[in-house]
Amino acid sequence: MPDMTRTSLWFESALLPQGWASRVRIEATSGIIERVSEGVAPESADERHGIAIPGMPNLHSHAFQRGLAGLTERRGTEEDGFWSWRELMYRFVERMDADEFEAISAFAYAEMLEAGFTHVGEFHYVHHDLRGAVFTDRGELAGRIAAAAADSGIGLTLLPTFYAHSGFGGVAPTPRQARFVNDPDSFARIVEAARRVVRALPGASVGVAAHSLRAVTPEELAAVARLGQGGVIHIHVAEQVREVEECLKWSGGQRPIEWLLAHEDVDEYWCLVHATHVTPAELAAVASSGAVVGLCPITEASLGDGIFPAAAFMAERGRIGIGSDSNVRLDAAEELRLLEYGQRLEHRARNVLAVAGGASTGRSLFEASLEGGWQVLRGGAPGAAAPGLAVGASLDLVTLAAGDAAFLARGEDEILDSWIFSGGRDSIDCVWRAGARLVEGGRHHARERLLGRYAAALKRLLA
C-alpha cells in the first residue's frame, strides 16, 4: 500500500519562493507539499517551530573520503598540493572494503543532514573490489551508496562516474587507479545497475559523470553523455593549474573548459565541478550555456586549488551550486561563507556576491545555490519540482533554533545572513527530508548507531 503519511507544520517565519512570510502553515502527504498558507494561526495538530528555510542540495560528494578528514594535514617532503593529497587518498581506497565503504558513506550522509543538506549528488567512481576486480554484481558499490542513503534518509542523485585513463590522450591508468577503471561497455552495465538499485528510494535519480578530461578520451566522453539519456551530466574540470597546462599541450592550445565547450553540447543539464582556472571568455561561454558551476569552497581551500572568479561569473548571470566534495567538514552555511570570503580576499571588498546594492549577501548566496544545485541534481528526474517550500515540492526543510544567539533580534534576510556568517551547523535545530524528521536538536536520529559503524570501519581501515 502507498505511504499516505500526513504532515502539518507551522512556523513563525519561513522562506518561501516568493520571499519571507510570517505565520506559515505547510501541509504535506507522503512527503510532498500539498498546501502552503501564510498569515494563519496554527491548528491543534500542527507541530510548531520558529524559523524554516529550504533544505540545501549538495551537488558534489565523495562520501567515502569523510574517513580521510584530518589525516592529510602533515606536510610532505616535496611541494604539497592536490597531487600529493591524491596519493594519500589512493592508499586509503586500497584498504577499504564494501562494508567499510557503506559505513563511512552512511555516517557522512547523516552529518550532511545535520549540516543542512537534504539531497546529495554522489560522484561515484569507486566501482571494483580491493584487487581491482569486477564484482559479480556490477552495482555492488552503487548499491552500498543507495543503502547508505536509505539508512540516513538523505535524498540521492547517484552519479556513476566513468574513469579510464591517468592522463590526457588516453594514458594507461596506474595500478592505484584499478578500482576506478572501466571501458564504455562495462561502465554502461554499472549505470544500468545504478538505475536498478535506486528504484526503491523516494525521490532518487541517476545521472552520469565523467571523472575529468584527463581520465577519458573524446570518444569515451561522448559515449558517457549518450548514456545520460537526457539526464544530468557532471565532470571535474579545470581544478588545477597542472591540469590546464597538460590540456593545452595535449589539445594543441585549448584549455579544459574551452575544449569541453567546443566538443560537447554543454547545456543546463551539465555541472562543471570546480572550474577554478578559467578565462573571462570561458566564463561568459559557460554562463551562456546554462550549465551550473559546482563550487566546493571548503575542499578547494583544503586542497589549495585556487579561487573561482564567482563575482565575474555571477555578473554574467552564471549559475552556481555548492558541494562538500571531500567531506573534510560538513556545514552548508560554511560552504556559502567561505565562497563569499574567498571573493572578499580576492577583491579586497565586502559583500561581493550580493546581487545588487542593498541586497542581502546571505540571501543571494542561498537562493543561487538552491536553484543551481537542484537544477543539476533533479533536472532530468521524472516529475522533478521546483526547489523550495512550494506546492508539489518534496518537504525538505531546515528549522533554525530561534533562541540561538545568532538570531536574536533578527528578521527575514538578517536570519540568513546571521546563519551563514555567524551561526552555521550549530544553529540548526531540525531537518525534514521527504516529510520525515531526521534531525532533532541538531542530531540525526540514528547518529549513535551510524557513528558506531563508522568508528568500527575506521578502526579496521587504519589499524
PATORRO-650559 format. One record per residue (C-alpha): residue number from 1; residue in one letter; y, x, z. Coordinates in pm, whole numbers, padded with zeros to 5 digits. Layout:
# residues N
pos, code, py, px, pz
NUM, A, Y, X, Z
...
This chain:
# residues 463
pos, code, py, px, pz
1, M, 00000, 00000, 00000
2, P, 00354, 00126, -00071
3, D, 00563, 00254, 00218
4, M, 00832, -00009, 00289
5, T, 00987, 00164, 00588
6, R, 01336, 00033, 00654
7, T, 01614, 00249, 00798
8, S, 01956, 00136, 00918
9, L, 02212, 00390, 01036
10, W, 02574, 00353, 01148
11, F, 02835, 00630, 01156
12, E, 03185, 00660, 01291
13, S, 03270, 00869, 00985
14, A, 03077, 00955, 00667
15, L, 03147, 01150, 00348
16, L, 03070, 00915, 00059
17, P, 03101, 00997, -00313
18, Q, 03447, 00839, -00322
19, G, 03562, 01022, -00009
20, W, 03561, 00987, 00368
21, A, 03506, 00643, 00517
22, S, 03506, 00506, 00870
23, R, 03255, 00278, 01043
24, V, 02989, 00319, 00776
25, R, 02654, 00143, 00774
26, I, 02374, 00272, 00549
27, E, 02055, 00075, 00483
28, A, 01750, 00221, 00310
29, T, 01398, 00115, 00221
30, S, 01122, 00369, 00159
31, G, 01380, 00646, 00177
32, I, 01610, 00508, -00095
33, I, 01959, 00387, -00008
34, E, 02000, 00013, -00081
35, R, 02337, -00065, 00073
36, V, 02643, 00127, 00195
37, S, 02903, -00072, 00388
38, E, 03242, 00058, 00504
39, G, 03460, -00063, 00789
40, V, 03184, -00260, 00961
41, A, 03057, -00289, 01315
42, P, 02708, -00161, 01398
43, E, 02426, -00411, 01421
44, S, 02190, -00422, 01717
45, A, 01905, -00238, 01543
46, D, 02121, 00037, 01395
47, E, 02084, 00395, 01505
48, R, 02436, 00519, 01580
49, H, 02586, 00861, 01511
50, G, 02925, 01027, 01476
51, I, 02963, 01227, 01152
52, A, 02743, 01208, 00840
53, I, 02751, 01431, 00532
54, P, 02503, 01450, 00242
55, G, 02218, 01699, 00265
56, M, 02280, 02014, 00063
57, P, 02047, 02122, -00221
58, N, 01918, 02479, -00202
59, L, 01879, 02573, -00567
60, H, 01711, 02913, -00530
61, S, 01449, 03025, -00278
62, H, 01164, 03273, -00248
63, A, 01021, 03120, 00070
64, F, 00766, 03395, 00141
65, Q, 01046, 03652, 00171
66, R, 01150, 03488, 00501
67, G, 00887, 03712, 00662
68, L, 01079, 04022, 00549
69, A, 01405, 03931, 00724
70, G, 01528, 04221, 00933
71, L, 01257, 04462, 00814
72, T, 01453, 04630, 00535
73, E, 01759, 04744, 00732
74, R, 01670, 05113, 00757
75, R, 01846, 05344, 00513
76, G, 01625, 05531, 00268
77, T, 01649, 05897, 00186
78, E, 01782, 05818, -00161
79, E, 02050, 05572, -00271
80, D, 01966, 05237, -00116
81, G, 02007, 04911, -00308
82, F, 01823, 04628, -00476
83, W, 01564, 04853, -00637
84, S, 01461, 05026, -00314
85, W, 01453, 04686, -00138
86, R, 01224, 04561, -00415
87, E, 00966, 04831, -00336
88, L, 00955, 04715, 00026
89, M, 00910, 04356, -00091
90, Y, 00621, 04462, -00315
91, R, 00448, 04628, -00018
92, F, 00482, 04304, 00178
93, V, 00340, 04093, -00106
94, E, 00041, 04324, -00147
95, R, -00086, 04228, 00201
96, M, -00010, 03855, 00207
97, D, -00300, 03612, 00158
98, A, -00272, 03244, 00067
99, D, -00281, 03119, 00427
100, E, -00001, 03356, 00527
101, F, 00197, 03260, 00218
102, E, 00178, 02894, 00316
103, A, 00257, 02952, 00685
104, I, 00568, 03159, 00608
105, S, 00686, 02907, 00348
106, A, 00642, 02608, 00580
107, F, 00846, 02769, 00858
108, A, 01116, 02874, 00612
109, Y, 01140, 02515, 00489
110, A, 01170, 02382, 00844
111, E, 01453, 02628, 00907
112, M, 01622, 02517, 00585
113, L, 01624, 02160, 00711
114, E, 01771, 02274, 01043
115, A, 02038, 02457, 00843
116, G, 02149, 02151, 00643
117, F, 01941, 02194, 00326
118, T, 01735, 01886, 00237
119, H, 01589, 01988, -00101
120, V, 01476, 02329, -00226
121, G, 01422, 02485, -00566
122, E, 01128, 02720, -00511
123, F, 01138, 03002, -00768
124, H, 00766, 03070, -00756
125, Y, 00644, 03394, -00909
126, V, 00350, 03500, -00686
127, H, 00055, 03345, -00872
128, H, -00258, 03559, -00813
129, D, -00474, 03687, -00528
130, L, -00438, 04009, -00330
131, R, -00606, 04210, -00604
132, G, -00402, 04051, -00879
133, A, -00700, 03845, -00994
134, V, -00658, 03490, -01120
135, F, -00753, 03218, -00872
136, T, -01028, 02981, -00983
137, D, -00768, 02709, -00934
138, R, -00463, 02832, -01126
139, G, -00249, 02617, -00899
140, E, -00373, 02767, -00570
141, L, -00042, 02914, -00457
142, A, 00164, 02635, -00615
143, G, -00048, 02402, -00404
144, R, 00034, 02607, -00094
145, I, 00405, 02561, -00165
146, A, 00353, 02187, -00206
147, A, 00159, 02181, 00122
148, A, 00438, 02371, 00298
149, A, 00697, 02129, 00164
150, A, 00486, 01831, 00273
151, D, 00434, 01979, 00620
152, S, 00805, 02042, 00672
153, G, 00926, 01730, 00487
154, I, 01176, 01907, 00264
155, G, 01232, 01785, -00091
156, L, 01086, 02015, -00355
157, T, 01163, 02121, -00709
158, L, 00884, 02363, -00789
159, L, 00980, 02628, -01044
160, P, 00670, 02817, -01161
161, T, 00805, 03145, -01291
162, F, 00690, 03350, -01589
163, Y, 00674, 03726, -01533
164, A, 00505, 03963, -01779
165, H, 00685, 04299, -01801
166, S, 00852, 04566, -01591
167, G, 01144, 04628, -01825
168, F, 01331, 04523, -02137
169, G, 01138, 04544, -02461
170, G, 00802, 04439, -02320
171, V, 00739, 04743, -02099
172, A, 00396, 04714, -01934
173, P, 00400, 04580, -01577
174, T, 00337, 04816, -01287
175, P, 00030, 04784, -01062
176, R, 00253, 04646, -00786
177, Q, 00352, 04354, -01009
178, A, -00009, 04243, -01063
179, R, 00023, 03928, -00851
180, F, 00309, 03801, -01068
181, V, 00194, 03869, -01424
182, N, 00073, 03613, -01681
183, D, 00056, 03571, -02055
184, P, 00203, 03250, -02204
185, D, -00132, 03069, -02214
186, S, -00222, 03140, -01852
187, F, 00131, 03050, -01746
188, A, 00105, 02716, -01925
189, R, -00201, 02638, -01714
190, I, -00007, 02727, -01398
191, V, 00274, 02489, -01500
192, E, 00020, 02216, -01563
193, A, -00134, 02280, -01221
194, A, 00210, 02274, -01057
195, R, 00277, 01930, -01203
196, R, -00053, 01812, -01063
197, V, 00000, 01941, -00708
198, V, 00344, 01784, -00661
199, R, 00246, 01431, -00766
200, A, 00184, 01319, -00409
201, L, 00522, 01446, -00283
202, P, 00800, 01185, -00278
203, G, 01096, 01296, -00485
204, A, 00930, 01617, -00602
205, S, 00960, 01754, -00954
206, V, 00862, 02060, -01157
207, G, 01086, 02275, -01372
208, V, 01017, 02618, -01519
209, A, 01166, 02961, -01476
210, A, 01167, 03297, -01647
211, H, 01195, 03569, -01385
212, S, 01458, 03769, -01577
213, L, 01528, 03903, -01925
214, R, 01366, 04232, -01829
215, A, 01042, 04051, -01737
216, V, 00999, 03854, -02062
217, T, 01017, 03917, -02435
218, P, 01236, 03691, -02651
219, E, 00925, 03514, -02781
220, E, 00794, 03458, -02429
221, L, 01130, 03322, -02311
222, A, 01129, 03072, -02597
223, A, 00776, 02965, -02500
224, V, 00882, 02914, -02138
225, A, 01177, 02700, -02247
226, R, 00942, 02483, -02457
227, L, 00719, 02432, -02154
228, G, 01017, 02287, -01970
229, Q, 00977, 01962, -02164
230, G, 01340, 01868, -02125
231, G, 01349, 01957, -01754
232, V, 01538, 02226, -01569
233, I, 01509, 02598, -01657
234, H, 01607, 02876, -01417
235, I, 01643, 03252, -01468
236, H, 01773, 03553, -01275
237, V, 02037, 03718, -01491
238, A, 02293, 04000, -01465
239, E, 02230, 04052, -01094
240, Q, 02250, 04431, -01103
241, V, 02462, 04688, -01290
242, R, 02146, 04875, -01391
243, E, 02010, 04555, -01544
244, V, 02324, 04522, -01758
245, E, 02305, 04885, -01868
246, E, 01937, 04856, -01965
247, C, 02004, 04534, -02156
248, L, 02286, 04695, -02352
249, K, 02056, 04977, -02453
250, W, 01763, 04751, -02545
251, S, 01966, 04490, -02735
252, G, 02192, 04726, -02924
253, G, 02508, 04626, -02743
254, Q, 02466, 04279, -02590
255, R, 02497, 04215, -02220
256, P, 02235, 03992, -02049
257, I, 02436, 03670, -02041
258, E, 02579, 03737, -02386
259, W, 02224, 03786, -02522
260, L, 02091, 03476, -02346
261, L, 02365, 03250, -02481
262, A, 02315, 03386, -02831
263, H, 01937, 03338, -02837
264, E, 01866, 03026, -02630
265, D, 02013, 02676, -02630
266, V, 02160, 02709, -02282
267, D, 02287, 02373, -02160
268, E, 02331, 02164, -01844
269, Y, 01961, 02196, -01758
270, W, 01985, 02572, -01716
271, C, 02053, 02755, -01390
272, L, 02170, 03115, -01426
273, V, 02091, 03272, -01090
274, H, 02343, 03531, -00963
275, A, 02520, 03613, -01295
276, T, 02709, 03867, -01086
277, H, 02815, 04110, -01357
278, V, 02985, 03902, -01622
279, T, 03283, 03936, -01855
280, P, 03565, 03681, -01894
281, A, 03427, 03582, -02236
282, E, 03081, 03525, -02085
283, L, 03232, 03320, -01802
284, A, 03407, 03091, -02048
285, A, 03092, 03053, -02258
286, V, 02873, 02967, -01958
287, A, 03128, 02712, -01838
288, S, 03141, 02558, -02185
289, S, 02758, 02533, -02199
290, G, 02746, 02314, -01887
291, A, 02495, 02545, -01719
292, V, 02511, 02599, -01343
293, V, 02551, 02943, -01189
294, G, 02327, 02969, -00883
295, L, 02502, 03175, -00616
296, C, 02325, 03317, -00310
297, P, 02605, 03489, -00118
298, I, 02405, 03598, 00189
299, T, 02132, 03760, -00019
300, E, 02379, 03903, -00270
301, A, 02561, 04067, 00021
302, S, 02234, 04181, 00179
303, L, 02122, 04350, -00144
304, G, 02462, 04491, -00236
305, D, 02463, 04304, -00567
306, G, 02837, 04259, -00601
307, I, 03071, 03961, -00605
308, F, 03054, 03692, -00874
309, P, 03404, 03604, -01012
310, A, 03384, 03249, -00881
311, A, 03757, 03184, -00890
312, A, 03783, 03264, -01260
313, F, 03466, 03066, -01336
314, M, 03578, 02755, -01150
315, A, 03916, 02779, -01320
316, E, 03719, 02736, -01644
317, R, 03558, 02423, -01492
318, G, 03237, 02614, -01437
319, R, 02963, 02458, -01226
320, I, 02808, 02627, -00924
321, G, 02540, 02567, -00663
322, I, 02413, 02769, -00367
323, G, 02073, 02907, -00274
324, S, 01917, 03101, 00010
325, D, 01715, 03338, -00218
326, S, 01550, 03598, 00011
327, N, 01598, 03373, 00317
328, V, 01721, 03663, 00529
329, R, 01931, 03399, 00710
330, L, 01923, 03024, 00661
331, D, 02256, 02848, 00701
332, A, 02409, 02623, 00432
333, A, 02756, 02649, 00584
334, E, 02737, 03027, 00598
335, E, 02644, 03047, 00230
336, L, 02960, 02849, 00149
337, R, 03173, 03050, 00392
338, L, 03058, 03384, 00252
339, L, 03117, 03260, -00102
340, E, 03482, 03191, -00017
341, Y, 03524, 03504, 00197
342, G, 03395, 03725, -00083
343, Q, 03667, 03585, -00308
344, R, 03930, 03641, -00037
345, L, 03830, 04006, -00006
346, E, 03827, 04048, -00384
347, H, 04164, 03879, -00442
348, R, 04331, 03961, -00109
349, A, 04428, 03595, -00074
350, R, 04324, 03288, 00124
351, N, 04173, 02952, 00022
352, V, 04086, 03093, -00318
353, L, 03828, 02831, -00420
354, A, 04022, 02520, -00318
355, V, 04052, 02301, -00627
356, A, 04430, 02255, -00604
357, G, 04733, 02317, -00387
358, G, 04691, 02134, -00058
359, A, 04319, 02072, -00119
360, S, 04058, 02146, 00144
361, T, 03860, 02463, 00069
362, G, 03557, 02331, 00258
363, R, 03554, 02002, 00066
364, S, 03600, 02185, -00265
365, L, 03306, 02419, -00194
366, F, 03083, 02146, -00055
367, E, 03125, 01899, -00340
368, A, 03096, 02162, -00614
369, S, 02773, 02295, -00463
370, L, 02632, 01948, -00400
371, E, 02685, 01839, -00760
372, G, 02582, 02167, -00921
373, G, 02274, 02205, -00705
374, W, 02146, 01856, -00780
375, Q, 02217, 01899, -01149
376, V, 01965, 02183, -01181
377, L, 01709, 02058, -00930
378, R, 01680, 01694, -01030
379, G, 01842, 01693, -01373
380, G, 01517, 01635, -01557
381, A, 01332, 01434, -01294
382, P, 01235, 01073, -01375
383, G, 01476, 00830, -01213
384, A, 01700, 01104, -01072
385, A, 02000, 00951, -00900
386, A, 02348, 01089, -00847
387, P, 02383, 01305, -00535
388, G, 02532, 01188, -00210
389, L, 02528, 00885, 00014
390, A, 02523, 00617, -00252
391, V, 02306, 00323, -00353
392, G, 01998, 00441, -00540
393, A, 02003, 00793, -00396
394, S, 01749, 00937, -00159
395, L, 01854, 00904, 00204
396, D, 01914, 01277, 00256
397, L, 02183, 01333, 00515
398, V, 02301, 01560, 00793
399, T, 02476, 01449, 01110
400, L, 02715, 01689, 01274
401, A, 02743, 01693, 01652
402, A, 03068, 01502, 01705
403, G, 03113, 01654, 02051
404, D, 03077, 02011, 01926
405, A, 03381, 02228, 01994
406, A, 03418, 02291, 01621
407, F, 03504, 01924, 01556
408, L, 03732, 01835, 01846
409, A, 04047, 01657, 01725
410, R, 03930, 01693, 01362
411, G, 03903, 01426, 01099
412, E, 03792, 01391, 00738
413, D, 03823, 01717, 00539
414, E, 03906, 01908, 00858
415, I, 03548, 01833, 00961
416, L, 03404, 02012, 00658
417, D, 03648, 02300, 00694
418, S, 03552, 02338, 01059
419, W, 03177, 02313, 00992
420, I, 03188, 02576, 00717
421, F, 03441, 02817, 00867
422, S, 03374, 02772, 01238
423, G, 03057, 02578, 01317
424, G, 02760, 02643, 01090
425, R, 02397, 02554, 01160
426, D, 02452, 02538, 01537
427, S, 02679, 02236, 01482
428, I, 02407, 02030, 01312
429, D, 02252, 01750, 01517
430, C, 02009, 01552, 01299
431, V, 01877, 01574, 00945
432, W, 01708, 01299, 00741
433, R, 01517, 01356, 00419
434, A, 01397, 01059, 00213
435, G, 01470, 00835, 00510
436, A, 01267, 01033, 00764
437, R, 01445, 01203, 01051
438, L, 01303, 01556, 01057
439, V, 01560, 01735, 01274
440, E, 01696, 01611, 01607
441, G, 01917, 01805, 01843
442, G, 01924, 02083, 01583
443, R, 01547, 02139, 01595
444, H, 01281, 02046, 01343
445, H, 01029, 01801, 01490
446, A, 00739, 02039, 01411
447, R, 00922, 02364, 01489
448, E, 00688, 02488, 01761
449, R, 00373, 02425, 01559
450, L, 00514, 02580, 01242
451, L, 00658, 02872, 01438
452, G, 00316, 02937, 01589
453, R, 00156, 02956, 01244
454, Y, 00440, 03177, 01121
455, A, 00403, 03413, 01416
456, A, 00027, 03442, 01365
457, A, 00077, 03515, 00994
458, L, 00330, 03791, 01062
459, K, 00111, 03944, 01331
460, R, -00171, 03979, 01080
461, L, 00054, 04097, 00799
462, L, 00246, 04359, 00996
463, A, -00038, 04490, 01213
